[in-house]
Structure formats: C-alpha cells, structure tokens
Amino acid sequence: MRLIRIWLGGWTLMNSLDEIAQLVRQCSDCELGRTRNNAVPGEGSPSAELMIIGEGPGSQEDLTGRPFVGRAGQFLDELLGYIGLTRGDVFIANMVKCRPPGNRDPLPAEVMACDKYLERQIELLNPALIVTLGRVSLARFFPGESMTQARGKVRNKDGRHIYPVMHPAAALYRQEVRPGIIEDFKAIPGVLEGIRNAEATPTAAALAPALADEPSTEQQLSLGGISDTGAGPITEAAVPELTSEPPEEKQ
C-alpha cells in the first residue's frame, strides 16, 4: 500500500494504476499542472512485461490525454509491430505527466514532482524490462550517461532491467538513426527471453540434474544480452548523440 500527500487534500492511496491516473489528472504539484490541457498518466496492460518510459507529453498528447499519439507515437507503434506487440501489450508512460510549455525539457523540480507517480507505476507493474526512450528517461536510472554509449545494452539498476533506446522522435529528422532504433527494438524479444531463462535457471538446475550441462546463470545473462557492466547483444553504431527531440514531437 502506498500513501502520498496531495496538496490541500491530505493523504491518499495509490493501490492501482487507475487510482494513479485519477490522481495525475487532479495533480497541481508543479507549474505544469497549471498550463496543461490534459494530463497524460500513461496507458497499457496492467500485466505488461514491457514498460516504456518517454520524456513528456507533446502537443497532441496534451490535447488527447494519451501518450505517444503524434508522429513519434506512430513510429513507436511500428517498432512494437516489429516484435509482434501492440501498445495494448505494453505499458507506456512518461517522466512527466503534463506537457512542458513549448515542449522544452522538463525541469528537475517537475521531474521530482511526477516521480512518485512513475515510481508507483513501476512498482505495481513490476515489469520484466523497462525500455527508456531518449536521454531524459535514461538519466532517471543512469544520470550523466551518454545515450550513444548506453543504447541497446541491458543494465541492472536497483533490481530492474533497464534497456535504453534512442527516442523515436530522433528518426523524424535524422533518418540515419532510424535503422539503429529499429535494430535495438528487434533485440527486445531476445532480451526478455534471456531474463526469463536467467530467472528460471537456478530452480530448474536444482530439480533436474540432466540440466547440468545448461549454461550457468552468468552465461545465460551474457547470452541474453544482460549485464551489470553494460554488455549487450547489439554492436553500437557510430551515431551522434541525440541531444534533443524535435520541438513538435517531444515525448
């Protein structure tokens, strides 16, 4: 059970994704709550193995109250299709739940104000894998790291598997990064399989001696592209770091 303090409203519970969404729509804990048209809590399957975290709503998202519905969202749908998924199979959220004016980067205070909602969404979903899109969501887990060096490599952070990918919006104005984003997404099923195998291997080895020749947990992690040091299944392309998404497509 999670209690949070809502200004002027005392303490309240966040026991479900629906409760979080309701609180987000009522939230005025930072200046973004005063300039939005609609808050964008996030959406998707409550039992999703895969959670996707972007930056913040853009203009279309602010109008509809839904994440990733602009051109970057169309590319995200395409990326999910490459791995046999739809947005109904995953959960999509953002670092901040309201659109920053002019699609600027969210300020640290705004990110902090929203983080209680995002953290609780992560706790309730307990996803097998979190995919961060772009440098702002990457920085939540690995502050100061370069997107160019981090992309396409699974890392463990506080018991969570984190998989950074360049933001889909980057491909809207830099076509040269599009193949790398697609390849990073296409690796996700193998990454998930590596996670499942790593979690199952100790029990399976204890119950079935015939599995003694199976790879160790460490080998399974390596084969699945999971590493505490950042080793991953994809050789990083020589792609300049994305420093900002197109203003009209900030997510």
QUIJOZI-V252335 format. One record per backbone hydrogen bond with DSSP energy under -0.5 kcal/mol. CO is the residue of the C=O (numbers start at 0). NH is the residue of the N-H. If there is no record, write none. Layout:
CO_NH / CO_NH
This chain:
1_13 / 3_5 / 3_11 / 4_6 / 5_8 / 5_9 / 9_5 / 11_3 / 15_19 / 16_20 / 17_21 / 18_22 / 19_23 / 20_24 / 21_25 / 22_25 / 22_26 / 23_26 / 29_32 / 30_33 / 30_34 / 31_34 / 31_35 / 42_91 / 44_47 / 48_50 / 48_127 / 48_128 / 49_90 / 50_130 / 51_53 / 51_92 / 52_132 / 53_94 / 54_95 / 57_61 / 58_62 / 59_63 / 60_64 / 69_73 / 70_74 / 71_75 / 72_76 / 73_77 / 74_78 / 75_79 / 76_80 / 77_81 / 78_82 / 79_82 / 79_84 / 80_83 / 85_88 / 85_89 / 86_89 / 89_44 / 90_51 / 91_42 / 92_53 / 96_39 / 99_102 / 100_103 / 106_109 / 106_110 / 107_111 / 108_112 / 109_113 / 110_114 / 111_115 / 113_116 / 113_117 / 114_118 / 115_119 / 116_120 / 117_121 / 118_122 / 119_123 / 120_124 / 121_125 / 128_50 / 128_130 / 129_131 / 129_162 / 130_52 / 131_133 / 131_164 / 133_137 / 134_138 / 135_139 / 136_139 / 136_140 / 137_140 / 137_141 / 141_144 / 145_149 / 146_150 / 149_152 / 151_233 / 152_163 / 153_226 / 154_156 / 154_161 / 156_159 / 159_156 / 159_161 / 160_129 / 161_154 / 162_131 / 163_151 / 164_133 / 166_169 / 166_170 / 167_170 / 168_171 / 168_172 / 169_172 / 169_173 / 173_176 / 174_177 / 174_178 / 176_180 / 177_181 / 178_182 / 179_183 / 180_184 / 181_185 / 182_186 / 184_187 / 186_190 / 187_191 / 188_192 / 189_193 / 190_194 / 191_195 / 192_196 / 193_197 / 194_198 / 195_199 / 196_200 / 197_201 / 199_203 / 200_204 / 201_205 / 202_206 / 203_207 / 207_210 / 208_211 / 209_212 / 210_213 / 215_219 / 216_220 / 217_221 / 218_222 / 219_223 / 220_225 / 221_224 / 224_153 / 236_238 / 240_242 / 245_248 / 246_249 / 250_54
